[in-house]
Amino acid sequence: MVPRLTVILFLTLRLLPGMKSSMVNLINNGYDGIVIAINPSVPEDEKLIQNIKEMVTEASTYLFHATKRRVYFRNVSILIPMTWKSKSEYLMPKQESYDQAEVIVANPYLKHGDDPYTLQYGRCGEKGQYIHFTPNFLLTNNLPIYGSRGRAFVHEWAHLRWGIFDEYNGDQPFYISRRNTIEATRCSTHITGTNVIVKCQGGSCITRPCRRDSQTGLYEAKCTFIPEKSQTARESIMFMQSLHSVTEFCTEKTHNVEAPNLQNKMCNGKSTWDVIMNSTDFQNTSPMTEMNPPTQPTFSLLKSKQRVVCLVLDKSGSMSSEDRLFRMNQAAELFLIQIIEKGSLVGMVTFDSVAEIRNNLTKITDDNVYENITANLPQEANGGTSICRGLKAGFQAIIQSQQSTSGSEIILLTDGEDNEIHSCIEEVKQSGVIIHTIALGPSAAKELETLSDMTGGHRFYANKDINGLTNAFSRISSRSGNITQQTIQLESKALAITEKKWVNGTVPVDSTIGNDTFFVVTWTIKKPEILLQDPKGKKYKTSDFKEDKLNIHSARLRIPGIAETGTWTYSLLNNHASPQILTVTVTTRARSPTTPPVTATAHMSQNTAHYPSPVIVYAQVSQGFLPVLGINVTAIIETEDGHQVTLELWDNGAGADTVKNDGIYSRYFTDYRGNGRYSLKVHAEARNNTARLSLRQPQNKALYIPGYIENANSYIIRISKSFLDLQKDFDNATLVNTSSLKPKEAGSDENFEFKPEPFRIENGTNFYIAVQAINEANLTSEVSNIAQAIKFIPMPEDSVPALGTKISAINLAIFALAMILSIV
């Protein structure tokens, strides 16, 4: 049964968004800057760190040979969560964070299996979002299922870094070739195996050959391709990296262009190696000439620290136009009261042509602290614009509070141009700080995005949209991976209301959220009349909304305890004699630390675009790692001149959408209106007030192997009258002549008769049998379990001799015939 949930409305808005930024660099054939981040909910376990190191070390060598001596893993950081104990070997992170990591280690939501996979929904050759390993995958022995962890990592790295796809197809495992034969969907076709139906019951399994379906011409449902364990084919890592012989990607020569897999669909029949060679990583990378493989990777253990944030806010003369200073203060107040998590350290700097520290770092503990900081928000705008002086003052505010700039965050907001930004670029690099940039208006310095890109921060653009700044600040939530610390924006709406008119609206609160819920109303002229009602009928009036003391035209209500699940309704009355703009913003947090909320995140396929090339707008709707289906998703794109384009995003597997029903909603955007910054806002609403979770296995994952066909080439059978002698000294026990024994396929029953020489066999003789198997590669199994055999001649009953009957039958009873063999 598919879980259903009531999720009517949720918003996550990110302005000027691009694909996830990565700090990974490829320098002299080695990858540096890879981050593997452990989720705060994962229990502390030293073995987890050790196994990650072993996985990456093995993967580095495998990757080096798979890319024909071109690349390997050189420097890797493992990000330890704050929930683990501190240790002397743990260093302080710089720009590394959980939400920007290439690899995350986290438990699956709803125990949805331990398959390693890559979140990848771009086009052929486009990078993925992240690799997800579960702690169970890293801590338990999965060799029979996925092969070694190092090989699985290389399979996923190819998805993530080079944008290639799987060469198997779980939905269409067979196809009819041009030769009119049924073939398993694979690459290369040199991989051999058998097509069988597997039936398991009570811990044992039996197989039978697949039958052909007369309707489809293919094999019957549930037919499975079981590969031979002993192979000679070297390709392909994107089909079945677990096979010992597989060490390469499919090339143009070995690629199976007929296979109905995602690689052929997404890459127009190109081989994985062709796509890899066309990636930016390989444009100027030549094979290493040294004979020896590169050194093993170097690991840095980094422990997440207490969040440190400094606001660096522009108060230059241009901020006085279009109520920019006013809107900035409204948004900054919302960030300080509703977004930044308690326990964080927050400071504030303002700048024009000079900079001033308004607040050194202060620990957020209660409402009094918020008020002390917000009281220092700038009230006047004048002077020029010096972004570098603002940044340097931000560094100083952090350092003077005995904190390191490394790993700290700066939120830089400006509307002005500054030709001197280049003068502090090197200092920014050395600081290790993360800079989130908010460009306000069309004249904001074009170099702003460089600061956010180089430090791993977010970048936003706001202009005519009166809620643009509020939406931007709302997006700068915790980067730790702790779901209880992340703010979720439920509503962000601007309403133009004529004089003496009411306007009504609804805000749904689903069962996964409701903690720390705020309703905020702002106005441009006069405070409106406010009525709010929860799903159970409890009402809140204007007097319940607390008005700020800064005269920035905002009032806020914090819902006590947990907000009721269901639809909240609000009504606003513009009681002024003139029309005015009112805004409604609602934020909340997760209800429980163990149940992730439903969220929507949006971005574009690339940071810059050139007409007429299209970009793709993506929105991911999920609960934890599970896709949410049945959602109406609308994207609103705003240009620098205020023009808005509305797009409905689809999850139907057509057009820009790669896979149907994977919770990724997408659409091409082509309506350019010249060069400049574009902002993106997404609205997501469940159809008929109900959405559903998808329990389908994720795409782009290492192939689960149900088993192998492994022929044992010959048997060694030895016998002894002593159980202990056979157990402890198998090699010196009596050897049975097995030259006439022709082994069947592994898993088959074997019948073999032999005379137990040189033993004298009498009634009651007891001896023991054990077996070893040898495969075609001359690998020998461990000794089987030991079977017992007894020669048994039944004694005649008293009446039998009188009848003169001669007893001649001899029975040899053998116990425990089920030999357990495994090749090592």
Helices and strands as residue ranges (DSSP letters): E 4-5, E 9-10, E 25-27, E 30-32, E 34-38, H 46-66, E 72-73, E 75-80, G 98-100, E 103-105, G 109-111, E 117-119, E 130-133, H 135-139, H 143-146, H 149-162, E 174-176, E 182-184, E 193-201, E 204-209, E 224-227, H 237-240, H 262-266, H 272-277, H 280-283, E 298-303, E 308-314, G 317-323, H 324-334, I 335-339, E 345-351, E 355-363, H 367-374, H 387-399, E 409-414, G 421-424, H 425-431, E 434-440, H 448-455, E 459-462, H 468-475, G 483-485, E 488-497, E 502-509, E 513-523, E 529-533, E 539-540, G 542-544, E 546-547, E 554-558, E 566-573, E 580-590, E 598-604, E 615-623, E 626-629, E 631-638, E 644-649, E 664-669, E 679-686, G 687-689, E 691-693, E 712-720, H 723-728, G 730-732, E 734-735, E 766-775, E 787-792, H 799-802, E 811-815
